[in-house]
């Protein structure tokens, strides 16, 4: 690649790292709830909403990085034709659907969305290792295939390729969990109430089919793309970098020390400076050799490519940490380069449980009793660190001036409950309040009554969120 083209590619990469995270959705919003159709008997409309929710989930950061892998696995290698590509892609989607159906029914029976499994370090570490293995393959360490000993055993059931595609699709179901949003939340609630596991399995499979649409289109139709060329190695390098960053993201949310470190970094640099720093790191990383160099072309190229990959992954980590930070970083304020914001900011009166301590239901009840005695409404936000839509609420909704003004004028007492890690006492509270998925924002009337309506499940922009808060005050 000549220097001019390399420079253009590096600048494009830097701009993309800075801008794209602001544009990506985190998943279906609270308005896309299939349960309202299913409970009214409109199964066809409910199924359509479930399918649409799956399609939107496929376009989120939890799933989208995996979609282009189908270019390499199903289309960009030597293929036997469109029929073979169709079989591989279909196996991938069926694998995803089977896992969603099985785990979705299990979640309905236990009353929790299987996204909560991402609070387990063991589960998350397994997913991260899987992503790193895929990334290693993208960097050319090996071709995605089962061991030869297993290939011969699997020949009778369609071959290693189809079985491998099924396995990859199964894991993708777990990776989609943080972005499932209210579609799956409402769906699980409906399945739990109806106790119809057959219907539940069917609807969850439809949800997986919605997620699988982009996989299917890419996997089937990329057989027309050129099979070889340097461009494919560049594409694989980009995919490998994305997978490494995604693996780190899962590990970050599973281990408190890593999560706190990234949050602290984001708070220090701030949202806008963090975006600029990430853009510079990504630009330099691409220039050094993150994409156009190869790990297989000698020690010199290996070193430059490794450095480039580290810089670009670091850029994505910085960008992710700064995305949820305030516009002005604390570091620049201390250095005298910026002034602290004067506008009012959202404040949580109580965060439960405190770090490294178990949930205390007595403390929670005391807070509610105090609010009732004072005649104050209560806003309770249930969140988890693995929940993408929870972060979007924190980033877009709560800092809004209209939401802050409504909270102050309505004298809301605000409580944020961390449901990242499963606890029996916390699970009992969520079951008592009817919290079936995250995020859920529940409201308590000034007279102490826990309200079933209004209630927010999933991301909701500031204006409609404010309208929901008003309903609590006027009732």
Order of alpha helices (4+ residues) and beta strands (2+ residues): alpha-alpha-alpha-alpha-alpha-alpha-alpha-alpha-alpha-alpha-alpha-alpha-alpha-alpha-alpha-beta-alpha-beta-alpha-alpha-beta-alpha-beta-beta-alpha
